[in-house]
Amino acid sequence: MKFSYKIIHTCAQSGARVGELTTPHGKILTPVFMPVGTRATVKSLSPEEIKKSGAQIILSNTYHLHLRPGEELIKKAGGLHKFMAWNKPILTDSGGFQVFSLAKLRKITKDGVSFNSHIDGKLMQFTPESAIDIQNALGADIIMAFDVCSKAGVTKVEAEDAMRITAEWLKRCYDHHKNERQMLFPIVQGNMFDDLRRESLAISKEYAECGIAIGGLSVGEEKETMYHILDVMQSELPENMPHYLMGVGSPDCLVEGVLRGIDMFDCVLPTRTARNGTAFTSHGKVNIRNLKYREDFSRLDENCDCYCCRNFSKSYLRHLVLSDEILGGRMLSLHNITYLANLMSRIRAAIMEDRFLDFAEEFRRSDEYVS
């Protein structure tokens, strides 16, 4: 077995669990946050820095890598792991979300999606089969089914159409995928409608062998709405595999997600906000651009042991960011992914000690909870 998942401990207080997901490139302790390396790199950070942050797995994007440099070149290089010098697990999303969020002109049919590239306007097409072929060539450990992501606020008819096309495409992805060194995760859709979510989950479970993903959340809805949808699905999620909530990464959502049965998360938020001068800390969010940090020579977070916090003051980081120096965004990015890796470690410890409900309540009352 190249893939397996075992539950190490279930919290008696909350029902949250610590698990171990085995892949061809190593084991992953869950709950886990995955930094996003969209174009085969976590922006500005080296693989060695990412490893030292505590990250166990990273995510790369099928759509972007297909456009540039192309999956065939990456395959010739020996696959994503060798191409980017990352010897730990990698997950690739299917490109579905990018097709629907970036492509200005697109047409969705039951066969697939035709769209114009956001780079040069070239007309392109993705099908369930081509999305699998691209991911097979990229060589990630975990790959995703091609899906239709509907935005918040659509009608139920629109949401149901997207969900049913996603279900049809899932079967085609499953039938087309033949690489036993890659695990295919189905994606649950259904927008913000309880019955559609339950139906999509029931369909997806038929194809889930070692993991299941929840898509179409954090797409513009209120957080309480997202939590409600997770509550609706929680009791029906398969117990013997990890549950992956796509595109979610603020500290408050990580804690609330684990409470609702989620084991895996990813998001560009920690590195994107870092490049804009914002850091997650044990005292809440810090906008390093603020004038009050001009003469603040204390470390960014005294509870963090990353390279940034060990070496640089808020004053110096503010200077770097305001001067548009690359080092500023680099160091805040390194800190933010280290902070989230540490948060997930604290969550796992609380679960192992049967006190995760207490941990969550304390976290909600802390400055860290502010997203």
Phi, psi and omega in degrees: 000118177276339179233137173201159177222129176231142177274121181278320181201139173249127183293121180296334184277325188236340185086352175294154184228152169259131181227173178229116179259120180263129178231171178299340181248025174125173182261148182235124173276130177247154003294147185218145170253135182252114172298150183261122173247073190312306184256043181068029173199136168282116195314122172078354185251143177278158176305323180295319178295321180295318178299315181294339178290341184103001179295139182255338185203146176236163181247138171235164190249126182297314182301307184294320181288332175294318180288323184202117011266000184104139185291333181291322176296317180296322177297318178298329180285352181106010181097170185303320184301313180285322182301320183252007177057047178237113186260012175259177182299150176228141173243135172247133172280168191280346186093354182301314182296320181291322178302318185276339182261333185256325184287124182285321179244120181211151178226122182258125172232178177293339180283324183166207183231129169255139186203166176260131178303138178285351180273307186230006178080001182298136178288129183225168177219136171245136171236166175305320182291317181291326177297322177290317180301316180297314181291326174300318180291324179293324173084023177294158179288318181241130179236160186245148174290150178283129187223170174250116180261118179261142184282161177298141176098356178287162178288163179296325178298315179296318180295321180291320177301314180297319180295319182288324175295319177302318180295318179294318179293327178299315179299319179294319176299314182298316181292328185276333185284124184234357187274110184287350177271005176231136179259127180268123175261127169286159181240126177278129175240196182125003176056222187257026183252119187305312185292324178293321178297315180297319180293315179297321178297316180299319178294315184297324182299333180294337184250358183275118181255325180209029178163150180218140184248152176243113180252179174072018172244167188056044181241025178121352179279163174294151181299323179298328176293317176300315180298323179298315180297320177296320177300318181300321185270340193307311185290344183256359177290142179295136186281334192266022180205159179288149179249123189248116176264115189276136171076025183235130184203010175281148185307318181297320181290330178295313180295313181294326178294315179298322177300334183255022171091012182271140183244338184223142180221156169211156176186149174278352187308311186298324180275326178293314179293328178297318180294340176265003174097017182246135181237143167276133178221172178292353177247016180102185182289140177239119171267101190293348178286342185300142183300330184297345180265002183302319180244027178266104185263014176278162179289158183301315180210111183293346179265008180244140183248022179288166182303320180300310185287331179287335192242334191238146178270164175300322179301313181293318179297321176299315178302315181298314183294315181292336179270004182057033175280135183303325183301327180299307178297324178299311184290321178291326175296314178300317179297314186296319179287332174292318179301314182291324175297320178292322178299316179295325176295319177296321177297314179298321179296318180295322177295314181299331182263011177057041180224030185289329175298317177298317178302313182297319179295318177296321181294319179299328181275352184269166176292339181296334187291338180295122185278000000 
